[in-house]
Structures are given as C-alpha cells and as structure tokens.
C-alpha cells in the first residue's frame, strides 16, 4: 500500500529528548550570579577555596621545578584546572570517596594527603601510591579511563553496604572516548550507583584537541546514552563546580550524575610534552583571561577580604609546607625487598628464590 | 555427594556465599539463567538479585567494577562467559588486578575470583575454546588455577575465596560434565600453589593439568607405565619443588598441556627443570601441546588438540632415549 507522505507524521513518536544546561556563577570579573549562589557556601569557605587553589598552583610549580632539576620523574601539571579540582573536592562530604586519573593533585591536597606521599609518587616510588584510608581516595591511575569501572565497583560496594557515600570519578576529555568510560557509566546507570563522574575537560588530550575527540556538542550529553543525569559547568568557576557537584553528591543515593567541567590545560600534558609544537599560543592567552584563581581573587578583593599582604603571607606559609614535604620525600630510602613482598598476599617459593638470589649476590649494590 | 565439576563449583560458591556476605557474583546471564554452563544455577533464587547480578554485556566493566568492589571490602566472583571474551577486559586484569597490591605496597588489595571457561573439545564456535593460562601467568600478581577434578574444583574455589588475592579460576568446559566424583558435602580447601601427585612410578614424570590429565592417565594405564603423574592445579605460582623432586627421581620428563606449545606453560616448566636438574636427567625434556597457532574452528579441533596417540608417541620416544 502506498501511503501519502504526511501519514508518517501521525506514526512517528518522539521517544527521547535531551538538553544539557551550562552553569556559571562567578564570572571572569569576579561578579556573582546571586540567583544561583549555592546554599551552604559562604565567604569563609570561598577564602578556603582560594587558599587551596593557590596552594595547588604553588605545588604544581614545585613539582615542575623538581622534574626539571632531575629530582622528580615525568609530571603532569594541573595549572588552569584548579577550580574543577578544588570545587569538586570541597563539595565532598567527610566519608565520600574519589577515584582520580593522574592529574588530580589538588583533590588530594584538599582531602589531606600528606604531601610527602604525593612527592614520593612523582619521585617514582610505589610508596607514593599507598594512599592512607582517611584521605578517602584511590591512587593515581595512568591508563586513561580504566579507573572509571573501578569507581562503579566502589560505588556498588557503598550501596551494597547501605552506606550514604558518593564516589567521585575523574576522567579527562580524551578519556570520554574510551570504551571503559561508557561501560562504567552504563553499569552505574543500570544499578543506580552513587557515582559522580566528573569530566575534567581541559580541551587537550596531549596534542589532540577536544574537537577531534568527539563530534558531540558537549561531552556531558554522553550521559544520555547511559540514562543518567548530565550537566555542563564552567570548570574555571569554583563556585559553580562546588554547587553542581554538591547537588550530584546529594542525589547520589538515587543514582549517578555525569558532570562536564569545561576548563583548560594552561601548560603541557606532562613534562615530556611540548605544546608549542601543536597549539596556537593565542588560544592560551584567551584562557588566561578566564583564569580560575584570578576571578576568585577579584571577588574577594571587591569584598575587601583579600590583600597583597595576605597573599604574601599565604605564599610563604605554603612554600614552607611544600619544602618540608619535599625534604621528607627526598630522605626516603627505597627497600628493594618490598618489591617482592607485595606481589601476592602470600610468598610463593619461586619468588622467594628470586629474592634470596638477589640478596645473596648483592645485585642491588651495583 | 557424587557430583560433576560444574556442580562442585556451584556448591563451592553456595557455601562461600553462605559463609560470607562479602561474596557477590556478577556476570552475563548468571542470574535466572544460572550461567550458560549452569555453574551459578539456583544461586540468585537463594541469595537474591542483590548478590547474584546479571550485568550489562561488557567484560571490561565486569572485571573493572569487580576490582573496585574488591578494594571496597567485597569479595566478588565475576564470571566471564568464555575466555575468548575475557580479552576485552584484559587491560583491567593486567593493568590493575595484577598490580594494585604491589603498586600500593599492599595498602590496597584485590580479593576476587575471576571465573571463566577454557579449553576445547566440545565443538563450540570460534573464540569459545582458548587455553590462555600462559597469558595470565606471565603478568605476575595473578594466581592462576585450573582444576581437573570435581574435588579439586570445589576445594580450590573455596581456598581462592579465603585468599586476599585476585585468582584467575580457569574451568575446562570439557570437564564440567565429563565425570562425577564423590566429594565432601562440607567446606574444604585444596592448597593453591601445590601440585597433586596423581600416580606414582619410577620410569618417567608426566607434568600436566586440566583437560590433559585424563588423556595422560589413559596413556599411562594403556601402556602400563610406571610414571609419576603430576597434576599442577595451579599454573602460577608454579610448584617447582614437586616438579623437581619427581624429575630427580625418574630422570625423564614429559610435559603435556592443551595450550599451544609456543611460549606456553611447558616452556617455563622445561626451562626451570633445565636450570635446576639437567644433570639428573637421562633424556631431553619433552613437551606435548596444541600446535602453535590460534584455536581452529570446531571442525578442525580434533586435529589440533593433543590426543592419546600424540602423548603415547612422545612417551615412546622419551623412554627409548
């Protein structure tokens, strides 16, 4: 039977429609959209956010300098991404957990990881991945997006044990192209897990720009395919990040949320990378004007809550803490035996033989 | 009770779930369906959908989420429907399960038992018959187990669920229903990392495991051999001592496995014997395995898997040198 073309209009039902909101509260001039200002946030807390963001930038500079002096291995700088990391970390409740990739140094900082442990990681020792339980975090993960399934499982265990705990999982813009990213979101959606997936979209996956990572208008909308809530936020606005993540945490007992934080990698992918080879410096200048720390300083200065004197004192205090931690990390003496003793929960004879051989022949003296 | 291997595994899981609330099962079709081989049959009805979960069809997150669960106090038992599909989650096992303990100096542990059917001989479609034990053993950090009997399957599974390590539990499909055996009703453990001396003799040592144990036994009986037959049960870590003790006694050794010969478990075993007992040998070390290429379609599998004739010829050659 031949049907007239208009007949289709009666049969087609729209079965899905989605939209992604973008949230900004604190603009580049340090002005606030009061209608969106989150409850539970006050100037005292914003000051704290400012201190943490500044601390993270100082820490970053230190790690970079240590690497250039040969005192640290390859390091992944965070400069430019402080608002995404500090805003999300400060939104966490005491018992909440987080799963990072390899760049969330500021999250560890806010959650109280002793800095000498962080430095041990960047000096190339496994002891630097032994994150104390009270930090509520898991170690850095290097294979891109492979941490997302872990986060789903960790969230599963919280729900299984009937704990009101949210699990924050960080992934980059490049990471959203990995199968593990989608598998984890899909799994979290099906089991309604208390997971908050945070895309730290810094626009660059080493040399590949965001535009070549996905044809999707937003990375947040990838949540629709998994049937989970999704939202985009100005990732350089610590107040907006705080608000959106806080809401996702509050909703976590009902299921996961995907949040795209739009930020910018001001520096290199890692110390082994040279962005001048592939990135237009003019683009970096555009993002400098959107700096996440500058806008908080402007806000605080307008309210007369900040001054040059306070800035100077804070910088000195933070550097002192950093230097002490570096000294502790540099005093660390590795014990090669520990490599053998932590492979299994038991010691297989074949491994014991390899250990004994190394000790008996003084292989480690060379 | 007198049971086949698949029932023995089901019984072990049942007892472990009754013992510890932390034990949870997850995988494709393991709930109402009880798994495509029925290894988890009835467990969802008994323990509920909260502890026996049908997951989305996605191997990497089945294994990756299990790692997360294991680090958060649970003791998950993920089932991967066939070993061929476990490669989709290989990154999770190699990058994370194998090294989370060492990379955190034991601050984080990954206690879990990954179950998957292996080996061929049951005329399945391609990708359903692989023997990948060498892949997982080579990584280090993973304990790799292959039972050859219902008794061992139950005892090894219970032991694995009492450990704090990731255990790759490889179940030969051909043995699931091949024979029944009388086993205790209650919980018992079979030691992991310890080979089983199945037969004792003086003329040669045959080191084997999994599907090849019954082939080896058949040859030993038919030829009336005086042989030590060692069933490894654990591939990694290797029970080197039991192998060397036997080899030193008999002076001749044949290694038999279904996995392909090239870079296979037999190469590792032979190298260790050569390093540590070569002067106690009076014949070259011999190996029998599948041919060194990927598993064929089922129409060709009988030309590929080692059979009694191939083992028998190898024994003849070994005894004549």
Contacts between the chains, C-beta under 8 A, distances in Angstrom:
chain1	res1	chain2	res2	distance
A	99	B	68	7.9
A	126	B	102	6.7
A	126	B	103	5.3
A	126	B	104	6.7
A	126	B	105	5.3
A	127	B	105	5.7
A	129	B	103	5.2
A	129	B	104	4.8
A	129	B	105	7.7
A	129	B	107	7.6
A	130	B	104	5.0
A	130	B	105	4.9
A	130	B	107	3.9
A	131	B	104	7.3
A	131	B	107	6.6
A	132	B	107	7.8
A	138	B	71	7.3
A	138	B	108	7.3
A	139	B	103	6.9
A	139	B	104	5.8
A	139	B	108	7.3
A	141	B	96	8.0
A	143	B	91	6.4
A	143	B	95	5.0
A	146	B	64	6.7
A	146	B	91	6.0
A	146	B	92	6.6
A	146	B	95	6.0
A	146	B	96	6.6
A	148	B	64	7.4
A	149	B	60	6.2
A	149	B	61	4.4
A	149	B	63	7.4
A	149	B	64	2.4
A	149	B	65	5.0
A	149	B	67	7.2
A	149	B	68	6.7
A	149	B	92	6.5
A	150	B	64	5.7
A	150	B	65	7.3
A	150	B	67	5.4
A	150	B	68	3.8
A	150	B	71	7.2
A	150	B	96	7.1
A	151	B	68	6.3
A	152	B	61	6.3
A	152	B	64	7.3
A	152	B	65	4.6
A	152	B	68	6.3
A	153	B	64	6.7
A	153	B	65	3.5
A	153	B	66	6.0
A	153	B	67	6.1
A	153	B	68	2.4
A	153	B	69	4.2
A	153	B	70	7.5
A	153	B	71	7.7
A	153	B	72	7.1
A	153	B	76	7.6
A	154	B	68	4.1
A	154	B	69	7.3
A	154	B	71	6.7
A	154	B	72	4.9
A	155	B	68	7.5
A	156	B	65	6.2
A	156	B	68	7.0
A	156	B	69	5.6
A	156	B	72	8.0
A	156	B	74	7.9
A	157	B	68	7.0
A	157	B	69	4.9
A	157	B	72	3.4
A	157	B	73	6.0
A	157	B	74	5.1
A	158	B	72	7.1
A	160	B	24	7.1
A	160	B	50	7.0
A	160	B	69	7.8
A	160	B	74	6.6
A	161	B	73	7.0
A	179	B	60	6.3
A	180	B	60	5.5
A	180	B	61	7.0
A	180	B	64	6.5
A	180	B	91	7.9
A	183	B	56	7.5
A	183	B	58	4.3
A	183	B	60	5.4
A	183	B	61	3.7
A	183	B	64	7.5
A	184	B	61	5.5
A	184	B	64	7.0
A	184	B	65	7.4
A	186	B	56	5.4
A	186	B	58	6.7
A	186	B	61	7.3
A	187	B	55	6.7
A	187	B	56	5.9
A	187	B	58	6.8
A	187	B	61	4.6
A	187	B	65	5.8
A	190	B	55	7.6
A	190	B	56	5.7
A	191	B	53	7.5
A	338	B	105	6.0
A	339	B	102	7.0
A	342	B	101	5.7
A	342	B	102	4.8
A	342	B	105	5.1
A	342	B	106	4.7
A	343	B	101	6.8
A	343	B	102	5.2
A	343	B	140	6.2
A	343	B	141	5.5
A	344	B	101	7.2
A	344	B	141	7.1
A	344	B	143	6.9
A	344	B	165	5.4
A	344	B	237	7.7
A	345	B	101	7.2
A	345	B	106	7.8
A	345	B	109	6.7
A	345	B	111	8.0
A	345	B	163	6.2
A	345	B	164	3.9
A	345	B	165	4.8
A	346	B	163	7.5
A	346	B	165	7.4
A	346	B	193	7.7
A	348	B	193	5.9
A	348	B	237	3.3
A	349	B	193	7.8
A	349	B	237	7.3
A	349	B	240	6.6
A	349	B	241	6.4
A	350	B	237	5.3
A	350	B	238	5.8
A	350	B	240	5.5
A	351	B	237	6.8
A	353	B	240	7.9
